[in-house]
């Protein structure tokens, strides 16, 4: 999804003047080449691995804490899933900030930002220009966006797991 994420990030920037997805894609490719669509790919992977690990671990912890019996409980799954997504999103926001800098670098007037080519370089730029608080930019929207998504995902997963177990239990009788 990385090329699409780059296009989305670019189109969200004010003043870039992209008319539509095709226009954005063509201009980024013409001005920056194919690399522009993948420069943040390693950072994206480095963000998604801990995000998923944190989310799974937190979901299990929250689910067991809220529902020690382990019975099927949609309310538990919604709450535990949302909380797990919130924690994972919050803890991986610094990496997301680096990813965003890399994905939007071509639209920057800052030569240092335009030359950024790795997560380490992006982190140094963010720290130098904004301090530690620069790594928390967008934290609230990121948490708010991830909470319902993970709540729905976990609730759906638990529902189908419950349905399959129920079906299998009825077939064995």
Secondary structure, DSSP 8 states (H G I E B T S, - for coil): -HHHHHHHHHHHSTT----SHHHHHHHHHHHH-GGGGTTTHHHHHHHHHHHHHHHHHHHHHHHHHH-TT----HHHHHHHHHHHHHHHHHHHHHHHHHHHHHHHGGG-S-HHHHT--SHHHHHHHHHHHH-GGGGGTTHHHHHHHHHHHHHHHHHHHHHHHHHHHHHHHHHT-
